[in-house]
């Protein structure tokens, strides 16, 4: 049974340089941007240097974000290993325009850390960045986490949400509008794109509704949040089986269910601060949909209703303040 790496620093490394690659087809090796590529695509096309399965990577990655957030060296290790589109986590070397290979993951993990003007490692972030790279490359059996292990120890309550409650409430409001724009199909004969759009809208609204305290039980596992809103760490535990559930939905031919689960994963990444852009916008558009005014400041909030043509953000489509006026796209 795997244990947390932070409590097993002296673990013997398992070197897998001679292990045959588990993928039969070549993968993309160029760096990719998280702002343009969804997390499921990243997991489906992981670099060959990563030996763990996509479902396992997601489970550990989600919990790591729940424990330490998306702003430190540990998160940088995940971003560099999975995308190659950021500085390396230890040496802070500039991105090379390609995904790191297995030997590069190992070399970075062994390198001396660039700590700037301080010789300290705040929060053990540098240590865990090394663990993440070693684990992804297959050189470490222990999970790169604070919590867990065979005794299910709870070392940390996790990171705080990078968003205020009011901001999460607002995006949940947007998500409910998105769900209204993409109602769940009445029958299985509905076109697949419509079913997937409905599933995506529902997944975002369900996860955000649980985080806002609108529902008692988690939308994926049914896990109760306890008193009040769930913490970011509790949300990470709720979504950690998401990739395995998505794979089952694919195998069973349920694209709408797969889209619902993928939307929960993306919503979690926004909640954790990994994604900068919310999964939906004020006009009820999903991130995958075009919205020319998505980033245009909206002035309808002060008016309490959608100003439509008098608001530069709402000339083409009414915002959430004009609920019921959404005949326009």
C-alpha angles and dihedrals in degrees: 000000000000121000133196113280093221089067095041105050093148095057115140111250120240106217112208102177091125096045111116114247111264093217120084096200132054118263133216109271101185120100117266134202120240088213091063103032124057123231094249091056089050091051093045090053103035117166116267089243089072112082099182122096119258092246092051093046092052093047093053095037092053092050091046090056089047091053101041108012129229101283107074142067093279092059089043089057091055093046094048094046095047101037111014087214100116139050115289112265102238108030094026090225115173116262114270098210095253140077114267116254122228094264089050091053089052094045092051091049090055096044125106111262122244102227100170115220094343130071094204129101105220112216093352089281096143091048092051092045087060091048092051093053093044092049095047090050091049095247095117129049096194118088114250092238138110095220131052131037128138091306092047091231119191107215097159138023088216138241126316122252110267088218128069118243091250091057092049090048090052094051089047087055089052090049092055088053089050090052089051090052091050106040120191109266117256093221142020092249092074113118113273095239090055091048092049092048090051092048092050093049092047094049093052093047093047096052094043091045090056092046090051091052095249092126130033102217130055114259096229107036102013089239111160116234095218117220118003124334120351118253121242088256091053089050089052090055090050094054099036094097091048099105093049090049091048091052090052091051090052092049091050093049097247106138093167091056090046090051090050092053094045089053090054089052092052092045090053091051090055091047090052094047096246091115115047096198119070116243091243135025135225091266093059095255121143118232089255091058124085116251116171092195098042093117097034113111112253121218098187097097094075091049093050092226137061111277092199108188092016091061117069090214097052106045094109101030132014117246128231090282088067096054109169094031095085102118086116121075 
